[in-house]
Amino acid sequence: MTGIKRNNIKPGTAVRIVLKQDQRTGKLTEGIVKDILTNAANHPHGIKVRLEDGRVGRVKEIMDETLS
């Protein structure tokens, strides 16, 4: 599942994000969502989130509903 719809993502969701510095390469980083930073219902580049470890990026894939 892609991360362009905000209602598909909630705290505790396991996701793969692209960090700002990795946007050119498209390298994905796995983590658990702590906060949702995008206020819009949809975003074409992915919903911006903060992971539990503090990294911020846009969701490209949703791995599982919850893993925490």
Beta strands, then each sheet from edge to edge (+ up, - down):
strand 1: 14-19
strand 2: 28-36
strand 3: 48-51
strand 4: 56-64
sheet 1: 1+ 2- 3+ 4- 1+
end
